[in-house]
Amino acid sequence: MQGRSYSGIVELWEYASHDAVGLRGLITSGQVTAAEVEDAARRALESADERVNGLALPVFEPALDHADDGPLAGVPFLIKDSGPMAEGVPFFLGSRAISGVTARYDTDLMRRVRAAGLVTLGLTTVPELVISFATEALRYGPTRNPWNLDRGVGGSSGGAAALVAAGAVPVAHANDGAGSGRVPASCCGLVGLKPSRGRTPCGPDLGEAGFGMACESGLTRTVRDAARYLDAIQGPVAGDKYTAPPPLRPYEDELAADPHRLRVAVTTRAWSGAPVDPEVAEAAVRTGRLLEEMGHAVTEASPQIDWDAVLRAIATETVALVAPVLLAPRRPDPARMEAVSRRILRMAEEFSALDLIAGMDAQNRLTRAVGAFFTEYDLLVTPTIARLPAPHGTLRYDDPGHTVESWLRAEFDYGPFTSLFNVSGQPAVSLPLAQSGDGLPIGVQLAAPYGREDLLFRVAARLEEAVPWHDRVPPAGLRRAGGR
């Protein structure tokens, strides 16, 4: 912000041009105050939300309590309408049938968010029950993509993606159970990291989220923000069921490290058999070529995957994720829920112990197969989703004609590349490495062996240098509105 302020209020286009590390640096150097940044963020959220409809509630007044000396102190932040639960904040899971369950205490992740100094200003929109790749819940209406307001933002972390892409905040919470962070990252031109299983905390109420297939993370516009944010939230909490291997050094230090010569596999074939848009496939292929130019050994290869096993494992995870709704003291009225939600709740009620065991067996088989693949390769490059960001209404979550099976088919025809790594536990990141001919973002996914987020950060940093995306600004973004 070049040391300038206007009656204590920072210009919005200047505010939106900085990432989280940049804002923290300006605050630390005294060029701006944390109060000025918060004021700008409040105005930015109001302006951006009018365009993209990404907030589930009005902006918090005041911001949630936070440390003033953490690694991201003073940086504006948003949490998702599914948690991390913050004491005193109501959550709705995107459903008209849930009137608002107010959290009685912070979850472990929320404690880390506060300790990092992040200034939590609001709650972001999600699809109902947080189980769709389209953020179009009837509770709030569709969340719109700042790159094209007629297009969707992905899901389930759709409100977070829309507001980060628009420039309202530089970083927002996301979680990822089948691609819920990476799919919106691809749709909105962001960095979306799914950490290794056990890397980030999900307690204290859960020993593992979705039988270990869901994890907590965030969405950012830059790789360095993703690294600093993961440094702030990662690591075990006392009583965790299991944890990922600790990093050898801060992830932020990996950004300048040499990844050395890697064995890289590239595939554009969806394990579900879904067709892949040629522009999307070409983005992954070009990334492979770029990595080859950097000196890596690049081969067309893919793990051999039983897609029926993926669907069985994800169905098991989905039952775990919706179970709290069925077990709630006041069970929501299904008549006020959307059509696919009703189907999934019925499936969960009918799920047997043998179904659960079969789902866990499928997860184990897939984890072994993908783990074996990464003994031969250091990195796998794929598209993040199979298509360009879809027009609103494409996935039809409230269509009573959907069965669970037809819904899953529609969902994974759109996003067939992400869920495997939720099942198998490896880290994966979506990077905004390309754009379509009409200017829509295209994400490319990189996956690495279990516990190797360090490797992802090393490679992602080199790709960001080679194919910088910072100057790409969505038409409905705040920087564009400011004339920059």
NORQUI-V852209 format. One record per residue. PHI is phi as a letter, one per 40 degrees, with the letter a starting at -180 (none if undefined). Layout:
phi
PHI
PHI
//
This chain:
phi
none
f
g
b
a
b
f
g
b
c
c
c
c
c
d
c
c
b
c
c
c
c
c
c
c
c
c
c
c
g
c
b
b
c
c
c
c
c
c
c
c
c
c
c
c
c
c
c
c
d
c
b
f
b
c
c
a
d
d
c
b
c
c
c
d
a
c
b
b
c
c
b
c
g
c
c
a
b
b
c
c
a
h
c
c
b
d
g
c
c
b
b
f
g
b
c
c
b
c
h
c
c
c
c
a
c
c
d
c
c
c
c
d
c
c
c
g
c
c
c
b
a
b
b
c
a
c
d
g
g
b
a
c
b
c
b
d
c
d
b
g
c
c
b
c
c
c
a
c
c
b
c
b
g
a
c
c
c
c
d
c
c
c
c
c
c
g
c
a
c
a
a
c
a
b
a
b
a
h
c
b
c
c
c
d
c
c
b
g
b
c
b
b
b
c
c
d
g
c
b
c
b
c
c
c
b
c
a
c
f
f
g
c
b
a
c
a
a
b
b
c
b
c
c
c
c
c
c
c
c
d
c
b
c
h
c
b
d
g
d
c
a
b
c
d
c
c
c
a
d
c
c
c
c
c
c
c
c
c
g
c
b
c
b
b
b
a
b
c
c
c
c
g
c
c
b
d
d
c
c
c
c
c
c
c
c
c
c
c
c
c
c
c
c
h
c
c
b
b
c
a
a
c
c
b
c
c
c
c
c
c
c
c
c
c
c
d
c
d
c
c
c
d
d
c
c
c
c
d
b
c
c
c
d
c
c
b
c
d
c
d
c
c
c
c
c
d
c
c
c
c
c
c
c
c
c
c
c
c
c
c
c
c
c
c
c
c
c
c
c
d
c
d
c
c
b
b
c
a
b
b
a
c
c
b
c
b
c
d
c
d
d
g
c
c
f
c
c
c
c
c
c
c
d
c
c
c
c
c
c
c
c
c
c
b
c
b
c
c
d
c
c
c
c
g
c
c
a
b
b
b
c
c
a
b
c
d
b
g
c
c
b
c
b
c
b
b
b
d
d
g
b
d
d
c
d
c
c
c
c
c
c
c
c
c
c
b
c
b
c
c
c
b
c
d
c
c
c
c
c
c
c
g
b
//
